[in-house]
Amino acid sequence: MCTNPHKHTAKLEKHKKDYKSASDDNKFRNKEASWKIGHNRNVIGLSRGRSDVQTKALDIVGKGRKILETATIQYAMKGGSLAAQVGRSATAGRNSYLALLQKTAEIESKIGNTLGREYASANQGLDRQYMNKVAMNRQKLGLPAEYGPAVFEQQQSLWQKTAPIREAVNFAMGIPIDSSGNNILGTQA
């Protein structure tokens, strides 16, 4: 009978390896589910952040327009009508008009900064924060488990395969031999 004694051990090792691989695959699927939830959370956070920045910018623009409207009404009520009145003065109401222009320039500058540089800076900060969270989430996920090298049964040499036959022949001839093939009694066969 020429059976390989390592075959059963190899089968057990393969079974253990298959079980561990399936277990690791399930663990990675669970991590993938957590990664997907984290990804959705990050996208929602980015969307809310962009919405907050835009809302704040529009709020500042609205307040600026309201202040400009109030300043224009005050100019019209107080000093804007001086130039429309009959008279010879070329500078009547000039200072109040210059004050209105200065106020308008300040408001437009603030609106321009809010919708320009500050808006871009806030969005850049949101993008960086989002990318950082995406990287951390991806790092938590890790790499999928690998199966590893294949499990092979240890192959027998030709000498090991023919050992049972040699033992049977020697037993039949009545010559005892040891495992290395030497005659124990020292006689020639």
C-alpha positions in Angstrom: 0.0 0.0 0.0 1.6 3.3 -1.2 -0.3 6.0 0.7 1.2 9.4 1.5 1.1 10.0 5.2 1.3 13.8 4.6 -1.9 13.8 2.5 -4.2 14.0 5.6 -2.1 16.7 7.2 -2.2 18.8 3.9 -6.0 18.4 3.8 -6.3 19.6 7.4 -4.0 22.6 6.6 -6.1 23.5 3.5 -9.3 23.2 5.5 -7.9 25.6 8.2 -6.7 28.0 5.5 -10.1 28.0 3.7 -11.9 28.6 7.0 -9.5 31.5 7.9 -9.9 32.9 4.4 -13.7 32.8 4.6 -13.6 34.4 8.0 -11.3 37.2 6.9 -13.5 37.8 3.8 -16.5 38.2 6.1 -14.6 40.6 8.3 -13.6 42.7 5.3 -17.2 42.8 4.0 -18.2 44.1 7.4 -15.4 46.8 7.2 -16.7 47.6 3.7 -20.2 48.2 5.1 -18.7 50.5 7.7 -16.6 52.2 5.0 -19.7 52.8 2.9 -21.6 54.3 5.9 -18.6 56.6 6.7 -18.3 57.6 3.0 -22.0 58.6 3.0 -21.5 60.5 6.2 -18.6 62.4 4.7 -20.5 63.3 1.6 -23.4 64.6 3.7 -21.0 66.6 5.8 -19.5 68.2 2.7 -22.9 69.0 1.3 -24.0 70.6 4.6 -20.8 72.5 4.9 -21.2 73.9 1.3 -24.8 74.8 2.1 -23.7 76.6 5.3 -21.1 78.6 3.5 -23.5 79.6 0.7 -26.2 80.5 3.2 -23.7 82.7 5.2 -22.6 84.4 2.0 -26.1 85.1 0.9 -27.0 86.4 4.3 -24.1 88.8 4.2 -25.1 90.0 0.7 -28.7 90.5 1.9 -27.6 92.5 4.9 -25.3 94.6 2.7 -28.1 95.3 0.2 -30.4 96.3 3.1 -27.7 98.7 4.5 -27.3 100.2 1.0 -31.0 100.6 0.7 -31.2 102.4 4.1 -28.3 104.7 3.2 -29.9 105.6 -0.2 -33.2 106.4 1.5 -31.4 108.6 4.1 -29.5 110.4 1.3 -32.8 111.0 -0.6 -34.6 112.2 2.5 -31.8 114.4 3.8 -29.5 115.8 1.3 -30.2 114.4 -2.1 -32.9 116.9 -2.9 -30.6 119.9 -2.5 -29.2 119.5 -6.0 -32.6 119.3 -7.5 -33.7 122.6 -5.9 -33.4 125.8 -7.8 -30.2 127.6 -6.9 -26.8 128.5 -8.1 -24.6 126.3 -5.9 -22.8 123.6 -7.8 -21.7 121.8 -4.6 -25.0 121.7 -2.8 -25.5 118.2 -1.4 -22.0 117.1 -2.6 -20.8 115.9 0.8 -23.9 113.8 1.4 -23.6 112.3 -2.1 -19.9 111.4 -1.5 -20.8 109.8 1.8 -23.4 107.7 0.0 -20.8 106.7 -2.7 -18.3 105.8 0.0 -20.9 103.7 1.9 -21.8 102.0 -1.4 -18.2 101.2 -2.2 -17.7 99.7 1.3 -20.7 97.5 1.0 -19.9 96.4 -2.6 -16.3 95.6 -1.5 -17.6 93.5 1.4 -20.0 91.6 -0.9 -17.2 91.1 -3.5 -14.9 89.7 -0.8 -17.7 87.5 0.6 -18.6 86.0 -2.8 -15.0 85.9 -4.0 -11.9 85.3 -1.9 -13.7 84.3 1.4 -16.2 82.0 -0.4 -13.3 80.2 -2.3 -11.3 80.0 0.9 -14.2 78.4 2.8 -14.8 75.9 0.0 -11.2 75.0 -0.2 -11.2 74.4 3.6 -14.3 72.2 3.2 -12.6 70.2 0.4 -9.5 69.6 2.5 -11.5 68.5 5.5 -13.5 66.2 3.2 -10.4 64.7 1.6 -8.9 64.1 5.1 -12.0 62.3 6.3 -12.0 60.2 3.1 -8.4 59.2 3.6 -9.0 58.3 7.3 -12.1 56.3 6.3 -10.1 54.4 3.6 -7.3 53.8 6.1 -9.8 52.2 8.5 -10.9 49.9 5.7 -7.5 48.4 5.1 -6.6 45.9 2.5 -8.6 42.8 1.8 -7.3 39.5 3.2 -5.2 37.4 0.9 -5.5 33.6 0.6 -1.7 33.2 0.8 0.4 30.5 -0.8 -1.3 27.3 -1.8 -1.1 24.4 0.5 0.7 21.4 -1.1 1.1 18.0 0.4 4.6 16.9 0.9 5.6 14.6 -1.9 7.3 11.4 -1.2 10.6 10.4 -2.7 10.9 7.3 -4.8 12.6 5.6 -1.9 9.7 6.4 0.4 7.2 5.3 -2.1 8.8 1.9 -2.6 9.5 1.3 1.1 6.4 -0.9 1.7 7.3 -3.1 -1.4 10.9 -3.5 -0.2 9.8 -4.4 3.3 7.3 -7.0 1.9 10.0 -8.5 -0.3 12.6 -8.6 2.5 10.0 -10.0 4.9 9.3 -12.8 2.4 13.0 -13.5 2.0 13.5 -13.3 5.7 16.1 -10.5 5.7 15.5 -7.8 8.2 16.4 -4.3 7.1 16.3 -1.0 8.9 14.7 2.2 7.5 17.8 3.3 5.6 17.9 0.0 3.7 20.8 -1.7 5.6 20.8 -5.4 6.4 20.5 -5.6 10.2 22.1 -9.1 10.3 24.9 -8.1 8.0 24.3 -11.0 5.6 24.0 -10.7 1.8 20.6 -11.1 0.2 
